[in-house]
Amino acid sequence: MSLVLASDAQKAARDAVTHAAWGSPLSVAQYQEREARLRAHPWSREAMSTWLWVGGDGAVLASCETFRTDSFLRGEDGRYAQGDSYAIASVFTETALRGRGYATRLMDAVALELERVAPRPHAVVLFSDVGAPLYRRSGYVEVPAWDWHLDASPEPGGRAVDGGLQETDVARTLGRMRRPGVPFHLWPSASQVDWHLERERIYAELLERPRPQTCGAVVGASTALWTMMARYGELVVLMLDARDASDAQALLGEARRVAHRAGLKRVVWWEEAATAPLLAGVPGAVRAPRDGSLPMLRPLRPGLPPAPEVPFPRALWV
Ligand SMILES: CC(C)(COP(=O)(O)OP(=O)(O)OC[C@H]1O[C@@H](n2cnc3c(N)ncnc32)[C@H](O)[C@@H]1OP(=O)(O)O)[C@@H](O)C(=O)NCCC(=O)NCCS
């Protein structure tokens, strides 16, 4: 058995089988279109690889994708060194082949390969929908995950924001956001954030529903970026840099309004330790254990802090 990078034909063949896991409510043809469009996105072209675990006869036993993401590790001099981290997505074994250790071997082989090829290896992360045990076997450590939910509302009250953001504002917006002051963090590129908006565009078209009027908002020095998860009727906050509780309330109030206008049910923000205390005072914000998407991290080098000290904004999800 060996690890190989998938050819374009193998990627397309994989779409036909992974539809069973991630296709709903799209038809197979719509899902294939979704995958082709996502793979054609600039971030995917630059950062994505599709890996196959293949048997001696060439049959595909398991597959996954990796996306390279910039990460930053603080050195003893207090300065951050930029490095290469990877987010793993779409780990898949066909039903008839499950329970034989193929996914585990694939995960082990991919991490070893990334350790070998990464110019400045930092870490591999993933967002597990099947709990922690499977990935713990391959050296991943989970990060307890909580979400904050707020109902969509036409009139949530509170301060108005200074303005909404459009997709052409993303690069400038990321530039004004404060980075987490922690020893290690991953930080998305503008292209990576746009990949989330590309998902929004694809689902809006395929499910024939309106897109939110904005992809974020600013108030004072504070900023939020968000995207629609049409399948779940949610507006998810990709990044939140709120300088105080009043700004957090204003930004999330705007998100609730935008969600309501787009016909969505609620706003979801992935809790990050630094910002969570600001949410506690936001009226109507409810904290809940996350269902799925459990962040997990495997270092690719010594010297990284423990996984629970690493922030995981929703923008890092793949
Ligand atoms: C999850 C998946 C990739 C595992 O593939 P696999 O080749 O059978 O994995 P392995 O044989 O290496 O490991 C199997 C282990 O995964 C566990 N597992 C599989 N699916 C699981 C699930 N939905 N919830 C919890 N654990 C699960 C099995 O219980 C098994 O544990 P055991 O060995 O202690 O019995 C496969 O079940 C799959 O493709 N599922 C659908 C897509 C999916 O959910 N992918 C994961 C996204 S994070």
The ligand as a MOL file (V3000), in Angstrom:
LIG
                    3D

  0  0  0     0  0            999 V3000
M  V30 BEGIN CTAB
M  V30 COUNTS 48 50 0 0 0
M  V30 BEGIN ATOM
M  V30 1 C -14.4540 7.9370 9.2280 0
M  V30 2 C -13.8950 7.0200 8.1530 0
M  V30 3 C -12.9850 7.8430 7.2190 0
M  V30 4 C -13.0680 5.9170 8.8150 0
M  V30 5 O -12.4690 5.1390 7.7930 0
M  V30 6 P -11.8690 3.6870 8.1240 0
M  V30 7 O -10.9480 3.3310 6.9940 0
M  V30 8 O -12.9460 2.7370 8.4370 0
M  V30 9 O -11.0240 4.0160 9.4360 0
M  V30 10 P -10.0840 3.0560 10.2680 0
M  V30 11 O -10.3480 1.6300 9.8840 0
M  V30 12 O -8.7050 3.5570 10.2160 0
M  V30 13 O -10.6370 3.3410 11.7260 0
M  V30 14 C -11.9470 2.9630 12.0150 0
M  V30 15 C -12.3500 3.6000 13.3010 0
M  V30 16 O -13.0310 4.8210 13.0200 0
M  V30 17 C -14.1920 4.8680 13.8000 0
M  V30 18 N -15.2720 5.5880 13.1510 0
M  V30 19 C -15.6780 5.4800 11.8870 0
M  V30 20 N -16.7540 6.2620 11.6810 0
M  V30 21 C -17.0290 6.8470 12.8550 0
M  V30 22 C -18.0360 7.7380 13.2910 0
M  V30 23 N -19.0030 8.1810 12.4540 0
M  V30 24 N -18.0020 8.1670 14.5700 0
M  V30 25 C -17.0470 7.7380 15.4160 0
M  V30 26 N -16.0720 6.8770 15.0710 0
M  V30 27 C -16.0760 6.4350 13.7950 0
M  V30 28 C -14.6200 3.4180 13.8970 0
M  V30 29 O -15.4450 3.2570 15.0260 0
M  V30 30 C -13.3150 2.6810 14.0350 0
M  V30 31 O -12.9290 2.5790 15.3800 0
M  V30 32 P -12.4730 1.1630 16.0040 0
M  V30 33 O -11.3220 0.6950 15.1570 0
M  V30 34 O -12.0930 1.5100 17.3990 0
M  V30 35 O -13.6680 0.2890 15.8590 0
M  V30 36 C -15.0350 6.3390 7.3140 0
M  V30 37 O -15.9330 5.7360 8.2320 0
M  V30 38 C -15.7930 7.3020 6.4250 0
M  V30 39 O -15.4020 7.5380 5.2890 0
M  V30 40 N -16.9140 7.8690 6.9160 0
M  V30 41 C -17.7300 8.8030 6.1410 0
M  V30 42 C -17.0250 10.1330 5.9230 0
M  V30 43 C -16.5870 10.7640 7.2270 0
M  V30 44 O -17.3640 10.9540 8.1570 0
M  V30 45 N -15.2870 11.1420 7.2810 0
M  V30 46 C -14.6810 11.7550 8.4460 0
M  V30 47 C -14.8230 13.2310 8.3720 0
M  V30 48 S -14.0180 14.0330 9.7530 0
M  V30 END ATOM
M  V30 BEGIN BOND
M  V30 1 1 1 2
M  V30 2 1 2 3
M  V30 3 1 2 4
M  V30 4 1 2 36
M  V30 5 1 4 5
M  V30 6 1 5 6
M  V30 7 2 6 7
M  V30 8 1 6 8
M  V30 9 1 6 9
M  V30 10 1 9 10
M  V30 11 2 10 11
M  V30 12 1 10 12
M  V30 13 1 10 13
M  V30 14 1 13 14
M  V30 15 1 14 15
M  V30 16 1 15 16
M  V30 17 1 15 30
M  V30 18 1 16 17
M  V30 19 1 17 18
M  V30 20 1 17 28
M  V30 21 1 18 19
M  V30 22 1 18 27
M  V30 23 2 19 20
M  V30 24 1 20 21
M  V30 25 1 21 22
M  V30 26 2 21 27
M  V30 27 1 22 23
M  V30 28 2 22 24
M  V30 29 1 24 25
M  V30 30 2 25 26
M  V30 31 1 26 27
M  V30 32 1 28 29
M  V30 33 1 28 30
M  V30 34 1 30 31
M  V30 35 1 31 32
M  V30 36 2 32 33
M  V30 37 1 32 34
M  V30 38 1 32 35
M  V30 39 1 36 37
M  V30 40 1 36 38
M  V30 41 2 38 39
M  V30 42 1 38 40
M  V30 43 1 40 41
M  V30 44 1 41 42
M  V30 45 1 42 43
M  V30 46 2 43 44
M  V30 47 1 43 45
M  V30 48 1 45 46
M  V30 49 1 46 47
M  V30 50 1 47 48
M  V30 END BOND
M  V30 END CTAB
M  END
